């Protein structure tokens, strides 16, 4: 039988007094046998659809977008926010992230901030997507971004960003964190730098980086960077520093961007009121810049540590932050104080290392099962850090003889002997190895710990490590004349971790 069109079917329905709506309902049941699957439709990438072109559906980026120099979003479904979610799209401007949740039945007028821990399933999906994007957008691009320009950076003031994505972390009904993607206004270079920060740098700044544990540099810093232009610039600068070790031109651009950020922080410290100055964006920016100091091996970190101490002299405002945000900030502040202060100031370092257990919250993984191999390694790493703190403290107090020094260094060497550079969490021992190498008297001890530092550099590619190895030559040449704890803070200040 010849099939009739939809309009003819409607006209052929019996005149029973039914309304057009009733006829449509009848037609729905009449046409159920038609094989239509809207879920499997694929009209190509969003960019081609927006330009009304037939997409060639090449993955990961279609050829038409590549020909026009357009960043292709790829194939697949394009999701928008559900109708019961309303996002406050106003840029941060020093305000905490705001999220309004509209219930299906009635509307809530209050605003609240909620940070939800990521589920393991969504983490795996995000890692797979990041790997796909990394394959299509190599970090060795020959065109570095203009980091000194705010137009190319991820800016919260972008209207497109605010209207479409909102730049906030949205709590899904099943407790999954939805991370805002970089908006269309962000250029390919900015997305590449953010991706490099997430995939490479963030993993080296925590002890254990896996699907089971939250990484604040990835799950907190990057979403905050969507709200604050200065923080986004800092993330781009730090990534450029890391990539710039193989590209001098990118290194120079990163240095200019770094100088602009530091100058702005200094102006803000003089001009802003305490209420404006004490906000999570400035604190996150300082933490990211300190990460940059470990990558470059520069000696500017003492000023950043002072700024960090000023912000933490009034911890009440940090305590008012959401729990996950507050815990992350406190952990990272203590970590930089533990590893940074002793190498910047001997007397202040003694105060910090008197009770190092109060600064090791960044190594706390209570969900780690005791039967896990990581549990044993974490205990060994923690114990080695304690031993290094004890060595520094006794050397600074001039209460360590050569015989005792050799014994303590040998004891530490045996403790970390089975932890090679490929061991999960071993990169947290950079500071420990430097302390042991500086204290070493015997050539075999110096060679062992200097070699361990070189091995970790091949893993992290953080520039502070070769600078620290070079500083060891100065320390060893002055052995017996001055305390190395005094030399490292006055002659070779470096943030190595």
Beta strands, then each sheet from edge to edge (+ up, - down):
strand 1: 85-87
strand 2: 99-101
strand 3: 170-171
strand 4: 177-178
sheet 1: 1+ 2-
sheet 2: 3+ 4-
end
